[in-house]
């Protein structure tokens, strides 16, 4: 059974940094496409970044140059390094995974069948 567990969220001032982690179990991360989504109250989940099984990455325009997605296949862990954080980055962040089939359509929730429980990130001005 695939399980994803996020950690690393917290409160930080604008301009600060956080690193989110997503520990995966029940499958081999190297065969999967992984992504980070975020959600604020009353809105749907927004794709933040994704990394495919071959290591190729893609980012939402709103986080390009500030966030970096990476993975450690040996540790079966996905990361999101978030720098230069802004108040508008405040959200619940979710890790998602599914068997790799390319990055086209990655930013839609329906692309991924497995989700973590989320970790809250709060950025104050």
Secondary structure as UniProt FT lines:
FT   STRAND          3..7
FT   STRAND          10..13
FT   TURN            14..15
FT   STRAND          18..25
FT   HELIX           29..31
FT   STRAND          32..39
FT   TURN            41..42
FT   STRAND          46..51
FT   TURN            53..54
FT   STRAND          57..59
FT   TURN            61..66
FT   STRAND          67..72
FT   TURN            73..76
FT   STRAND          77..82
FT   HELIX           87..89
FT   STRAND          91..99
FT   TURN            104..107
FT   HELIX           109..111
FT   STRAND          114..115
FT   STRAND          119..124
//
